[in-house]
Amino acid sequence: MFLEYTIVYKAENNYANWVKNAHWQFLIIPEQNETQKFISTDFKNSLNTKIEYSINGYGFKTIRLHPKIEFKQISFEASFRLIKKDVNPFDFNLDNHTENHYKKLIELEFQIEFERFLKKSNYTNLSDSQKRLFIFDKSLSIFDNLQNLNQWTFNYLFFNAEATDVNTKLSEIIAMQKGVCQDFTHLFCALARQNGIPSRYVSGYLHQGNGFFGDSQMHAWAEAYIPEIGWIGFDPTNNILVNSNHIKVSHGKDYSDCAPLKGILNTLGANKTKHSVQVLRQQQQ
């Protein structure tokens, strides 16, 4: 079965004073992969600024804009239509080689290959005491431990859209036990890495028709690498495996690699920014 999605991303920026120079980079285009295929894509802005496309360091497509005129207000709207294959998130083979999988994690070649997603980052840094918040049970498979970590993170943090922002440190989030999808994902990645599992932060869209937690912008979840199986998606905000409701845009070490919008502006005074995302789905025969 295939599902057709329409995604509408909107952003509006208002500035108290004239903006004399601005550069923006959007990382909002859904990834094309074996489960996602584009039908159409459209991006426009209220200044009719020329749009340029580029590829970032992880291989994901970005949109870049550099207005040539001064302005106090600008709005953006992107529309994506794609077909997504409805897949079973448990569709992989789990054998009984639990011990061999754990041995693989400590091999030098493995650690070199996945070094980028094993190291702590600014958003996934744990104190010595916090490193023991979740310890893997080596009598269980890596997958079972990751499922348990997914549930533990879901239970440990309370979803609260007002509790944190993009600059809140993980230590503060752990102390408050509150956060948004970004915070759930950083905590999951930090503890998975602490237990030797390569983990990466994923940014994308979530169809919330089934009552999933998320916000009105973009969603975040994690992908963890299991030897001989590959990358498996975990959504600790909702305590589920990633499925056809998740539309991937990009991945990286943490939020800083996947921020949907980055900008450099030459202006003074206050500014207001509004974002919204709408995800609609219909079934194809």
ABEGO torsion letter per residue (X at the ends): XBBBBBBBBBBBBBBABBBABBBBBBBABBBBBAABBBABBBBBBAAGBBBBBBBBAAGBBBBBBBBABBBABBBBBBBBBBBBBBBBAABBBBBAAAAAAAAAAABAAAAAAAAAAABBBAAABBBAAAAAABBBBAABBAAAAAAAAAAAAAAABBBBAAABBAABBAAAAAAAGBEBAAAAAAAAAAAAAAAGBBBBBBBBBBBAAAGBBEBABBBBBBBBBBBGAEBBBBBAAAGBBBBAABBBABBBABAAAABABBBBBBBBEBBBBBBBBBBBBBBBX
